[in-house]
């Protein structure tokens, strides 16, 4: 996410970091490089112009000149202004005084509306909510079936609409069904088109009038850059959307949509999706995204991911086992599976302060290694997982055959597992990202 932009911005700003004094000349030179980085990232040129004007006004004033560390202060200004153009702070979903809260998703075909509804429903479930899904896209083949599959996967109720119904009738009856189910959030999936047309907009307006939604979220594909911004403005002009949901952010190395869409539409980005899994939805926090872009990491989001994956009880139990030297291969496998649910290892490492994309590219971190470890441990008997010291030569041969690996892989894992308790304790204490990365790689078989 933002890989290209992050590399170019951090490279240009690092030149100022060591300066004892900053002049208007070297500030102007740095801003030229920042301007090129933003334009190459497909950021709207009006947004770039306003951004540079704000940064320059603050940078040539006493705010930087009177600072003990002018270079660092300049970077702080850039960070502040990046945060400002993306909306300052996270804007949560509206909540109706009298449930259910009605949330209507709109956007172009292929932007990810239906899958985003599944992710939003999962998000609500994690917060203790009771979501209800209403499929109202009668045009796209299998759109209704897709939403029903998502509902079944999550175990949440839905309205079983058909392609012969009118979308307005679907949302009216679906809303009544949500009331009957005592749902507190209703998500409406509407039709999209490859191109905006009057028929589509008329239908969406009729749906809006029929149910008066509390939220209208425009779903935009972040990888389309300025096209996403232009479409968001067009939909906003017609429907007065309340917020933006950016999809495929994990594949967006530029960042133009995220940096432009709020400034152009004046509507907040509320969520981003960062993968295909139902849990790959994040609330959009401008200050955290700005920190990621400038290579400062996003430790808060990393902690939140961990908290969503590991309960406090589980964390205390693991700590207690480590202290008593009772941490088994069963426990290790459970932790690996939980880590995989948090996302890819490189994405997680990328949230650590000081870890830039160049470091990640050279890092030997392969998520398949975690799958291989899981396979090895799963090929062991319960007794072997509880007490790895009983695993002799013949057992290692059997485990290797069962997991599709080699005996040397088993030997390596068992040897490294002996150091796991120390490694896990040190990782929680280290503040050096390079050291943390190296430690995390040490236990992975190659």
Secondary structure, DSSP 4 states (H G I P E B T S, - for coil): --HHHHHHHHHHHHHHHT-SS--HHHHHHHHHHHHHHHHHTT--HHHHHHHHHHHHHHHTSHHHHT-SSHHHHHHHHHHHHHHHHTTSS--PPP--SSSPEEEEEE--TTS-HHHHHHHHHHHHHHTT--EEEEE---SSTTHHHHHHHHHHHHT-EEE---TTS-HHHHHHHHHHHHHHTT-SEEEEE----SS--HHHHHHHHHHHHHH--SEEEEEEEGGGTHHHHHHHHHHHHHH--SEEEEE-GGG-SS-HHHHHHHHHH---EEEEE-SSSTT-EEE--HHHHHHHHTT---HHHHHHHHHHHS-HHHHHHHHHHHHTT---HHHHHHHHHHHHHH--HHHHHTTSTT--HHHHHHS---HHHHHHHHHHHHTS-HHHHH-GGG--HHHHHHHHHHHT--HHHHHHHHHHHTTHHHHHHHHHH---HHHHHHHHHHTS--
